Amino acid sequence: MLIFKREPALFLTLIAVALKTGAAFGLNVSGEQQAVINAVAAAGVGLLVAVLASDGIGAAVLGFVQAVIALAVGFGADWSAEQQAIVLSLVAAVVGMFDRTQVTAPVPATAKPTAVTPSS
């Protein structure tokens, strides 16, 4: 898995070139669909790198889901903008619930607030 941490751009280039080669030899995808597939690949690699690096996973998940929705719409899914926003909101809430378990507050829950006295 070390290669994913070191060479994500290499894999994105491979996917893009393979897609263009497939289209040149009869794969029936439009230019717009190719762009969306490449965006999903980029979001997927970003998600993988975030997971492997254990950093920024929430943002990477949201970006990946957004790219997948764009891919689905690009290939004919009949989702309104409102439906897309609702799904992204649900994913953001789920990611927020996960993030909540990963964050440590700087003050313990049992700490009592201290009174602030004005200085003279």
Beta strands, then each sheet from edge to edge (+ up, - down):
end
